[in-house]
Amino acid sequence: MQKPMALIYSEKGGGKINVYEFGLSVTWPFSRLSLYSDKLIITVLGRTIQYPLKDIKVRRKFVIPYIGDGVLINPSHGNSLPPSIFWSLGNAKKIVSLIEQEQLKLSSQA
């Protein structure tokens, strides 16, 4: 039996699934980002997408001063998962940093 991964970080915010097309988009607090040591989970109005950390690129994007900033989640080429944005209330830099740290840990274990 595989041991469940521990939750590293979680935050409520806004979100958009399928960024480059007409996708599902919501404001705070109808989205949640949850980071585990092996995956990133985005939930928008009950629709959940699990991104394997080894298969995504993240970056801070779409900064709106005094309101929030977004984390753009792009799956690797050939991956069927849609790109997403998580809107944070000022924690996007921290989220990107945490994801990159976990990705480094994963790559060093391989």
Contact map, one row per residue, 1 for C-alpha under 8 A:
11100000000000000000000000000000000000000000000000000000000000000000000000000000000000000000000000000000000000
11110000000000000000000000000000000000000000000000000000000000000000000000000000000000000000000000000000000000
11111000000000000000000000000000000000000000000000000000000000000000000000000000000000000000000000000000000000
01111100000000000000000000000000000000000000000000000000000000000000000000000000000000000000000000000000000000
00111110000000000000000000000000000111000000000000000000000000000000000000000000000000000000000000000000000000
00011111000000000000000000000000000110000000000000000000000000000000000000000000000000000000000000000000000000
00001111110000000000000000000000011110000000000000000000000000000000000000000000000000000000000000000000000000
00000111110000000000000000000000011110000000000000000000000000000000000000000000000000000000000000000000000000
00000011111000000000000000000000011100000000000000000000000000000000000000000000000000000000000000000000000000
00000011111100000000000000000001111000000000000000000000000000000000000000000000000000000000000000000000000000
00000000111110000000000000000001110000000000000000000000000000000000000000000000000000010000000000000000000000
00000000011111000000000000011111100000000000000000000000000000000000000000000000000000010000000000000000000000
00000000001111100000000000111111100000000000000000000000000000000000000000000000000001111000000000000000000000
00000000000111110000000011111111000000000001000000000000000000000000000000000000000001110000000000000000000000
00000000000011111000000011110111000000000001000000000000000000000000000000000000000111100000000000000000000000
00000000000001111110001111000000000000000001000000000000000000000000000000000000000111000000000000000000000000
00000000000000111110001110000000000000000001000000000000000000000000000000000000011110000000000000000000000000
00000000000000011111111100000000000000000000000000000000000000000000000000000000011100000000000000000000000000
00000000000000011111111000000000000000000000000000000000000000000000000000000000011110000000000000000000000000
00000000000000000111111000000000000000000000000000000000000000000000000000000000001000000000000000000000000000
00000000000000000111111000000000000000000000000000000000000000000000000000000000000000000000000000000000000000
00000000000000000111111100000000000000000000000000000000000000000000000000000000000000000000000000000000000000
00000000000000011111111110000000000000000000000000000000000000000000000000000000000000000000000000000000000000
00000000000000011100011111000000000000000001000000000000000000000000000000000000000000000000000000000000000000
00000000000001111000001111100000000000000001000000000000000000000000000000000000000000000000000000000000000000
00000000000001110000000111110110000000000001100000000000000000000000000000000000000000000000000000000000000000
00000000000011100000000011111110000000000000000000000000000000000000000000000000000000100000000000000000000000
00000000000111100000000001111110000000000000000000000000000000000000000000000000000000100000000000000000000000
00000000000111000000000000111111000000000000000000000000000000000000000000000000000000000000000000000000000000
00000000000111100000000001111111000000000001100000000000000000000000000000000000000000000000000000000000000000
00000000000111100000000001111111100000000111100000000000000000000000000000000000000001000000000000000000000000
00000000011111100000000000001111110000001111000000000000000000000000000000000000000001000000000000000000000000
00000000011110000000000000000011111000011110000000000000000000000000000000000000000001000000000000000000000000
00000011111000000000000000000001111100011100000000000000000000000000000000000000000000000000000000000000000000
00000011110000000000000000000000111110111000000000000000000000000000000000000000000000000000000000100000000000
00001111100000000000000000000000011111110000000000000000000000000000000000000000000000000000000000000000000000
00001111000000000000000000000000001111100000000000001000000000000000000000000000000000000000000000000100010000
00001000000000000000000000000000000111110000000000011100000000000000000000000000000000000000000000000110010000
00000000000000000000000000000000001111111000000001111000000000000000000000000000000000000000000000000000000000
00000000000000000000000000000000111101111100000001111000000000000000000000000000000000000000000000000000000000
00000000000000000000000000000001111000111110000111100000000000000000000000000000000000000000000000000000000000
00000000000000000000000000000011110000011111000111000000000000000000000000000000000001000000000000000000000000
00000000000000000000000000000011100000001111111110000000000000000000000000000000000000000000000000000000000000
00000000000001111000000111000111000000000111111100000000000000000000000000000000000000000000000000000000000000
00000000000000000000000001000110000000000011111000000000000000000000000000000000000000000000000000000000000000
00000000000000000000000000000000000000000011111100000000000000000000000000000000000000000000000000000000000000
00000000000000000000000000000000000000000011111110000000000000000000000000000000000000000000000000000000000000
00000000000000000000000000000000000000001111011111000000000000000000000000000000000000000000000000000000000000
00000000000000000000000000000000000000001110001111100000000000000000000000000000100000000000000000000000000000
00000000000000000000000000000000000000111100000111110000000000000000000000000000000000000000000000000000000000
00000000000000000000000000000000000000111000000011111011000000000000000000100000100000000000000000000000000000
00000000000000000000000000000000000001110000000001111111000000000000000000000000000000000000000000000000000000
00000000000000000000000000000000000011110000000000111111000000000000000000000000000000000000000000100110000000
00000000000000000000000000000000000001000000000000011111000000000000000000000000000000000000000000000010011000
00000000000000000000000000000000000000000000000000111111100000000000000000110010000000000000000000000000000000
00000000000000000000000000000000000000000000000000111111110000000000000011110000000000000000000000000000000000
00000000000000000000000000000000000000000000000000000011111000000000000011110000000000000000000000000000000000
00000000000000000000000000000000000000000000000000000001111100000000001111000000000000000000000100100000000000
00000000000000000000000000000000000000000000000000000000111110000000001110000000000000000000000100000000000000
00000000000000000000000000000000000000000000000000000000011111100000111100000000000000000001100100000000000000
00000000000000000000000000000000000000000000000000000000001111100000111100000000000000000000000000000000000000
00000000000000000000000000000000000000000000000000000000000111110000111000000000000000000000000000000000000000
00000000000000000000000000000000000000000000000000000000000111111001110000000000000000000000000000000000000000
00000000000000000000000000000000000000000000000000000000000001111111100000000000000000000000000000000000000000
00000000000000000000000000000000000000000000000000000000000000111111100000000000000000000000000000000000000000
00000000000000000000000000000000000000000000000000000000000000011111000000000000000000000000000000000000000000
00000000000000000000000000000000000000000000000000000000000000011111100000000000000000001100000000000000000000
00000000000000000000000000000000000000000000000000000000000000111111110000000000000000111110000000000000000000
00000000000000000000000000000000000000000000000000000000000111111011111000000000000000111111000000000000000000
00000000000000000000000000000000000000000000000000000000000111100001111100000000000011110001000000000000000000
00000000000000000000000000000000000000000000000000000000011111000000111110000000000011110001001100000000000000
00000000000000000000000000000000000000000000000000000000011110000000011111000000001111000000000000000000000000
00000000000000000000000000000000000000000000000000000001111000000000001111100000001111000000000000000000000000
00000000000000000000000000000000000000000000000000000001110000000000000111110000011100000000000000000000000000
00000000000000000000000000000000000000000000000000100011100000000000000011111010111000000000000000000000000000
00000000000000000000000000000000000000000000000000000011100000000000000001111110000000000000000000000000000000
00000000000000000000000000000000000000000000000000000000000000000000000000111110000000000000000000000000000000
00000000000000000000000000000000000000000000000000000000000000000000000000011111000000000000000000000000000000
00000000000000000000000000000000000000000000000000000010000000000000000000111111100000000000000000000000000000
00000000000000000000000000000000000000000000000000000000000000000000000000000111110000000000000000000000000000
00000000000000000000000000000000000000000000000010100000000000000000000000100011111000000000000000000000000000
00000000000000001110000000000000000000000000000000000000000000000000000001100001111100000000000000000000000000
00000000000000001111000000000000000000000000000000000000000000000000000111100000111110000000000000000000000000
00000000000000111110000000000000000000000000000000000000000000000000000111000000011111000000000000000000000000
00000000000000111010000000000000000000000000000000000000000000000000011110000000001111100000000000000000000000
00000000000011110000000000000011100000000100000000000000000000000000011110000000000111110000000000000000000000
00000000000011100000000000110000000000000000000000000000000000000001111000000000000011111001000000000000000000
00000000001111000000000000000000000000000000000000000000000000000001111000000000000001111111000000000000000000
00000000000010000000000000000000000000000000000000000000000000000011100000000000000000111111000000000000000000
00000000000000000000000000000000000000000000000000000000000000000011100000000000000000011111100000000000000000
00000000000000000000000000000000000000000000000000000000000000000001100000000000000000011111111000000000000000
00000000000000000000000000000000000000000000000000000000000100000000111000000000000000111111111100000000000000
00000000000000000000000000000000000000000000000000000000000100000000000000000000000000000111111110000000000000
00000000000000000000000000000000000000000000000000000000000000000000000000000000000000000011111111000000000000
00000000000000000000000000000000000000000000000000000000000000000000001000000000000000000011111111100000000000
00000000000000000000000000000000000000000000000000000000011100000000001000000000000000000001111111110000000000
00000000000000000000000000000000000000000000000000000000000000000000000000000000000000000000111111111000000000
00000000000000000000000000000000000000000000000000000000000000000000000000000000000000000000011111111100000000
00000000000000000000000000000000001000000000000000001000010000000000000000000000000000000000001111111110000000
00000000000000000000000000000000000000000000000000000000000000000000000000000000000000000000000111111111000000
00000000000000000000000000000000000000000000000000000000000000000000000000000000000000000000000011111111100000
00000000000000000000000000000000000011000000000000001000000000000000000000000000000000000000000001111111110000
00000000000000000000000000000000000001000000000000001100000000000000000000000000000000000000000000111111111000
00000000000000000000000000000000000000000000000000000000000000000000000000000000000000000000000000011111111100
00000000000000000000000000000000000000000000000000000000000000000000000000000000000000000000000000001111111110
00000000000000000000000000000000000011000000000000000100000000000000000000000000000000000000000000000111111111
00000000000000000000000000000000000000000000000000000100000000000000000000000000000000000000000000000011111111
00000000000000000000000000000000000000000000000000000000000000000000000000000000000000000000000000000001111111
00000000000000000000000000000000000000000000000000000000000000000000000000000000000000000000000000000000111111
00000000000000000000000000000000000000000000000000000000000000000000000000000000000000000000000000000000011111
